[in-house]
Amino acid sequence: MDIQTRDNRAVAQGRKKLIHERDQYFRLVDQGYSNHKASRLVGVNERTGREWHNGRDAPDRFRPAARSSGRTPVPVSSGRYLSQGEHLHTADRLRTERLSP
């Protein structure tokens, strides 16, 4: 095989500089190598190979944000359950109906 890995794999190369490695990765996968083996031979992280194999080009597309903005997220109502305010409103209405003559 004429596969060449880059010399210093400890330094991040960025998305644009991995074009050669990506081509080699797909050549190995087409030959029947597993994701794990092809990633190791090319010199990229196994997760990178898996993302290439699954067609995910944008690294931030399917990953959650690394840091939150400091705010707590507001829960989104699914419409299936009543909110606390709706529960209180219903309880108040039932109480007034029982007390009225």
JOURRA-V463253 format. One record per run of one state. SS is the DSSP state (A for helix, B for strand, O for the rest). FROM is the first residue (numbers start at 1). LEN is the number of residues. Records with the same first field share a line. If there is no record, write none. Layout:
BEGIN
SS = FROM-LEN  FROM-LEN
END
This chain:
BEGIN
O = 1-15  31-4  43-3  54-30  100-2
A = 16-15  35-8  46-8  84-16
END
